[in-house]
Amino acid sequence: MKQPPSYETPALREFGEVLKSRRTIELFLQTLVPEALIDEAIETAIWAPNHHVTEPWRFYRLGDATKQYCLDLCRDIVAAKKGEKAADFKRQSWSEKPGWLVVTCARSDNELLQQEDYAACCAAVQNLTLYLWKAGVGTKWTSGDITRHPRFFEIIGMDEHTEFVVGLIWYGYAKLTPTQSRRDVNDVKIELP
Ligand SMILES: Cc1cc2nc3c(=O)[nH]c(=O)nc-3n(C[C@H](O)[C@H](O)[C@H](O)COP(=O)(O)O)c2cc1C
C-alpha cells in the first residue's frame, strides 16, 4: 500500500488552533465590525453540509432600530421573571452587544428532515463563528427565552409557522476571552476492533 501524504503541516496546526481557541464571548469592545465581513461569514456559513441541500437557513442582520425593540423585549422578559432591577441590568448588558444576527431554520412536517435541517443550520452557525473568529471577531450563540418569544418573531418579521430560531448570535471584537476546558479526548473516544 502507498504511504499517505504527510498531514503534519503548519497550516493544519494553525487551522486546528483556530477551531480550538474559539470561545463564547460575553464582553465586547464597542468597535464596529465591517458589514462586508459579516456578508463573507454568511457566505461561508451556507457551505455547511446539508442533507438534500434544502438550504433551510435564513440570516437576519439586525440594525440599530431593531436592536432597540429587542432590548425592550429583553427587559420585559426579565422583569416578568426576576423583577425590575434585574431587568434594567440585563437590558444594559445586552445593549453592549455590538452585532446581532438571528439564524433561523425552515420548519418541516417530516421529523427526520427537520432534525437534519436543524443539524445543517447548527453546522452553518459554526462555519460562521469560526470564520469570524479567524478574522478576530468573537461571538456568543444564545438560545435564551427571547429566541422563542412571539414578540421577537414580530420584531424581526419572521413567520413562526414556517421558521424557528436556531440562535441569536451576538458578534464583536472581544473585550475579554474566557478560558474553557474539555474532557480528555480518551474519555470521549471509543475504539472498536
Ligand atoms: C445551541 C447553543 C445554544 C447556546 N445558548 C446559550 C445561552 O442561551 N446562554 C449562554 O450563556 N450560552 C449559550 N451557548 C454557549 C455555550 O454556553 C458555550 O458554547 C459553552 O459554555 C462552551 O463555551 P465555548 O463556546 O467558549 O467553548 C449556547 C451554545 C449552543 C451551541
The ligand as a Gaussian input file, in Angstrom:
#p B3LYP/6-31G(d) Opt

LIG

0 1
 C      -27.182000      25.716000      20.682000
 C      -26.435000      26.574000      21.671000
 C      -27.138000      27.411000      22.490000
 C      -26.475000      28.209000      23.437000
 N      -27.215000      29.041000      24.236000
 C      -26.600000      29.746000      25.205000
 C      -27.362000      30.575000      26.076000
 O      -28.588000      30.703000      25.943000
 N      -26.701000      31.241000      27.043000
 C      -25.341000      31.128000      27.219000
 O      -24.795000      31.731000      28.130000
 N      -24.581000      30.373000      26.369000
 C      -25.178000      29.689000      25.382000
 N      -24.438000      28.930000      24.499000
 C      -22.967000      28.973000      24.585000
 C      -22.434000      27.873000      25.477000
 O      -22.728000      28.178000      26.816000
 C      -20.903000      27.751000      25.260000
 O      -20.673000      27.265000      23.959000
 C      -20.265000      26.820000      26.298000
 O      -20.234000      27.444000      27.549000
 C      -18.839000      26.443000      25.917000
 O      -18.035000      27.584000      25.754000
 P      -17.207000      27.837000      24.434000
 O      -18.208000      28.127000      23.333000
 O      -16.338000      29.036000      24.743000
 O      -16.398000      26.625000      24.143000
 C      -25.064000      28.142000      23.551000
 C      -24.352000      27.280000      22.701000
 C      -25.022000      26.497000      21.775000
 C      -24.239000      25.581000      20.865000

